[in-house]
Amino acid sequence: MSERVIEVGDKLHIITRRLFEGDVRRHFAGEVIGVSGELHEVQGYAFVFNAGTNEYKKRPEIRTRIFSPGQEGLIVNKIPREVIIELIEYRMIKQRYLVTDGKDFFLDINEFGLTA
């Protein structure tokens, strides 16, 4: 058994914490494709909050991000390996934002109140 918490093949939902009220709300969902020491390479999709429509919009292009799990300002959630990253979307259900694959996976991202 590996001592790593995050391994190649794991799927993650990463929230970049906002430092100020006006900061852009940025999220990322992807699959770990490489690990080197504390650095993790994740390939997937960026999601950005559009305050005008009150929605998270998925950027259409695949991106590769490199991060460290201990990096300040990130909230990293593991999502089930069977979730298909391309199907992930944001839905507002009962005044709560949920990340879902439209099937069995749901992640409530409103841990601290009713707004995203």
C-alpha positions as CSV (number, residue, x, y, z in Angstrom):
1,M,0.0,0.0,0.0
2,S,1.3,3.4,-0.9
3,E,1.9,6.1,1.7
4,R,0.6,8.8,-0.7
5,V,-2.7,10.4,0.1
6,I,-3.1,11.5,-3.6
7,E,-2.0,9.1,-6.4
8,V,-2.1,8.9,-10.1
9,G,-5.6,8.1,-11.2
10,D,-7.3,9.9,-8.3
11,K,-9.8,12.5,-9.2
12,L,-10.0,15.9,-7.5
13,H,-12.1,19.0,-7.1
14,I,-9.9,22.0,-6.2
15,I,-11.2,25.3,-4.9
16,T,-9.0,28.3,-4.9
17,R,-9.8,30.4,-1.9
18,R,-10.7,34.0,-2.5
19,L,-8.6,36.5,-0.6
20,F,-10.9,39.5,-1.1
21,E,-14.7,39.8,-1.8
22,G,-14.1,40.8,-5.4
23,D,-11.8,38.0,-6.3
24,V,-12.9,35.6,-9.0
25,R,-14.3,32.3,-7.8
26,R,-12.1,29.6,-9.4
27,H,-12.6,25.9,-9.2
28,F,-10.9,23.0,-11.0
29,A,-11.9,19.3,-11.5
30,G,-9.6,16.8,-12.9
31,E,-7.6,13.5,-12.8
32,V,-4.1,13.2,-11.3
33,I,-1.8,12.2,-14.2
34,G,1.5,12.6,-12.4
35,V,3.1,12.9,-9.0
36,S,6.6,14.0,-8.2
37,G,7.4,14.5,-4.5
38,E,4.8,17.0,-3.3
39,L,3.9,18.2,-6.8
40,H,0.7,16.8,-8.4
41,E,-0.1,17.2,-12.1
42,V,-3.9,17.3,-12.7
43,Q,-5.6,17.4,-16.1
44,G,-9.2,18.6,-16.3
45,Y,-11.5,21.6,-16.5
46,A,-11.6,25.0,-14.9
47,F,-14.8,26.5,-13.6
48,V,-15.3,30.2,-13.1
49,F,-18.2,31.9,-11.3
50,N,-20.1,34.5,-13.4
51,A,-21.6,36.9,-10.9
52,G,-23.9,38.3,-13.7
53,T,-25.7,35.0,-14.2
54,N,-25.0,33.6,-10.7
55,E,-23.5,30.4,-12.3
56,Y,-20.3,28.5,-12.5
57,K,-19.2,28.2,-16.2
58,K,-17.0,25.4,-17.3
59,R,-14.2,26.4,-19.6
60,P,-14.3,24.2,-22.7
61,E,-10.6,23.5,-23.0
62,I,-8.7,20.8,-21.1
63,R,-6.1,22.3,-18.8
64,T,-3.2,20.8,-16.8
65,R,-2.5,22.3,-13.4
66,I,0.3,21.6,-11.0
67,F,-0.3,22.0,-7.3
68,S,0.9,20.8,-3.9
69,P,-1.8,19.5,-1.5
70,G,-0.3,21.6,1.3
71,Q,-0.4,24.8,-0.8
72,E,-2.0,27.6,1.0
73,G,-5.2,28.9,-0.4
74,L,-6.5,25.6,-1.8
75,I,-9.3,23.3,-0.7
76,V,-8.8,19.9,-2.2
77,N,-11.6,17.3,-2.3
78,K,-11.2,13.8,-3.6
79,I,-14.0,12.6,-5.8
80,P,-14.8,9.0,-6.7
81,R,-12.5,7.5,-9.4
82,E,-15.5,6.3,-11.4
83,V,-16.8,9.9,-11.9
84,I,-16.3,11.0,-15.5
85,I,-14.6,14.4,-15.3
86,E,-16.1,15.6,-18.6
87,L,-19.6,15.2,-17.1
88,I,-19.0,17.4,-14.1
89,E,-21.2,20.4,-13.8
90,Y,-22.6,22.8,-11.2
91,R,-26.3,22.8,-10.2
92,M,-28.2,25.0,-7.8
93,I,-30.5,22.7,-5.8
94,K,-32.5,24.0,-2.9
95,Q,-30.4,27.2,-2.7
96,R,-27.2,25.2,-2.6
97,Y,-24.5,24.8,-5.2
98,L,-23.7,21.1,-5.9
99,V,-21.0,19.7,-8.1
100,T,-22.4,16.6,-9.9
101,D,-21.8,14.2,-12.7
102,G,-25.6,14.1,-13.3
103,K,-25.6,10.6,-12.0
104,D,-24.6,9.4,-8.5
105,F,-21.9,11.9,-7.5
106,F,-22.8,15.1,-5.6
107,L,-20.5,17.4,-3.7
108,D,-22.0,20.3,-1.7
109,I,-19.6,23.2,-2.0
110,N,-21.6,25.5,0.4
111,E,-19.9,24.5,3.6
112,F,-20.1,28.0,5.2
113,G,-23.5,29.3,4.2
114,L,-26.0,29.6,1.4
115,T,-23.8,31.4,-1.2
116,A,-21.0,29.8,-3.2
